[in-house]
Amino acid sequence: MTSIPHETPGEPNPLNALTLDLLRRRTSMKWRTHPSDVLPLWVAEMDVPLAEPVVRAVTRALTLGDTGYPSGTAYARALAEFAAKRWGWDGLAVERTAIVPDVMLGVVEMLKLVTAPGDAVVVNPPVYPPFFAFVAHMDRRIAEAPLGADGRLDLDVLEQAYRRAVAGGGRAAHLLCSPHNPTGTVHTARELAAVAALADRYGVRVVADEIHAPLAAPDGDFVPYLAVPGAQNGLSLMSASKGWNLAGLKAALAIAGPDAAADLARMPEEVGHGPSHVGVLAHTAALSEGTAWLDALLAGLDDNRRLLTALLAEHLPGVGYRPGGATYLAWLDCRALGLGDDPAAVFLERGRVALSPGPDFGTGGAGHVRLNLATSPEILTEGVRRMARAAVR
Ligand SMILES: Cc1ncc(COP(=O)(O)O)c(C=O)c1O
């Protein structure tokens, strides 16, 4: 199997820039959780160098000693401009935004605004595992509305979950992952409008985690939740963190629809003390000057999705994979391999390749693994070879 050649005019594919030796010098979670004989294809960090505009912004801040507290609305203005150009959405009003330390802490603060302890939060498993942990940590209860067999929102199941969520008379929220982690599903405008209509009927408040939105194809697939009809009281969280690999440079934006402005205004002022000023500068530079880099990355990710499909067909034909339209995550159905509920444990132990365990993603996760394909074609190829070796023993 040879790697598929990459064709991007302009910027080079950032996924091809770093060797394994260089990556192993990193000290972040992806590279330090497992011993050095393990190939890490799990947590959502990308094997890329930073986009030049981000490097310039951070270097300028460090050179100036500009490392104080964040100020102003540049991040929100950059995102509003990006959203207008990229998704044709001009409804992001800077005055209805707030900076938050990161997306998950933003989710927590927004859920606090619209629910009380003991209230239900609807999620769509299999879904990003911290959704369960953060909701439990804030004393809300999870109400599951699993995705359908096609990996898409199931509106009947969602309606039942909404009905159960509000049955006791409490308030309820729906923590929507859009695009969806781990499947990469990009919800359509129609699906999102149906969610908004249901939420309105049952009095459920939608909080949309849209952190993966920049990783959707630039041709108009992704629709911001707040852009669909009926979503005026929705809340959203966006960030440059996933698109430009900035998780260590903490910052994100909370965004309110027109009818949720009063809710967002109740967010305590001290929440805005959490984001890093250097993080805000980095995210702002990414959104306002990092589009060419992002497009080169997206082309590389497309190549990797095709490569992964070919590698699985060659080495692990029993594994089910439906390439998603966004994210750099691949959700692999390994049930036919007979490796039990947690194939990631087998791949790690026998194959020395680290993937995210499916059961952590809730209902529908057993027998699955999540693979992070934001890496070089060589590392991806070696990862699948290791999986294949582990599966045959
Ligand atoms: C859906 C989703 N939300 C939130 C996060 C974490 O974002 P942050 O580091 O900004 O909290 C991730 C990270 O992978 C994610 O996939």
The ligand as an SDF file (V2000), in Angstrom:
LIG
                    3D

 16 16  0  0  0  0  0  0  0  0999 V2000
  -16.6260   17.8320   20.9480 C   0  0  0  0  0  0  0  0  0  0  0  0
  -15.4990   18.3940   21.7700 C   0  0  0  0  0  0  0  0  0  0  0  0
  -15.7610   19.3660   22.6630 N   0  0  0  0  0  0  0  0  0  0  0  0
  -14.7870   19.8910   23.4280 C   0  0  0  0  0  0  0  0  0  0  0  0
  -13.4840   19.4580   23.3220 C   0  0  0  0  0  0  0  0  0  0  0  0
  -12.4370   20.0410   24.2120 C   0  0  0  0  0  0  0  0  0  0  0  0
  -12.2860   21.3770   23.9290 O   0  0  0  0  0  0  0  0  0  0  0  0
  -11.5720   22.3430   24.9550 P   0  0  0  0  0  0  0  0  0  0  0  0
  -10.1670   21.8550   25.0970 O   0  0  0  0  0  0  0  0  0  0  0  0
  -11.6820   23.6950   24.3400 O   0  0  0  0  0  0  0  0  0  0  0  0
  -12.3670   22.2150   26.2250 O   0  0  0  0  0  0  0  0  0  0  0  0
  -13.1590   18.4700   22.3920 C   0  0  0  0  0  0  0  0  0  0  0  0
  -11.7790   18.0010   22.2590 C   0  0  0  0  0  0  0  0  0  0  0  0
  -11.4540   17.1200   21.5320 O   0  0  0  0  0  0  0  0  0  0  0  0
  -14.1910   17.9320   21.5900 C   0  0  0  0  0  0  0  0  0  0  0  0
  -13.9390   16.9760   20.6890 O   0  0  0  0  0  0  0  0  0  0  0  0
  1  2  1  0
  2  3  1  0
  2 15  2  0
  3  4  2  0
  4  5  1  0
  5  6  1  0
  5 12  2  0
  6  7  1  0
  7  8  1  0
  8  9  2  0
  8 10  1  0
  8 11  1  0
 12 13  1  0
 12 15  1  0
 13 14  2  0
 15 16  1  0
M  END
$$$$
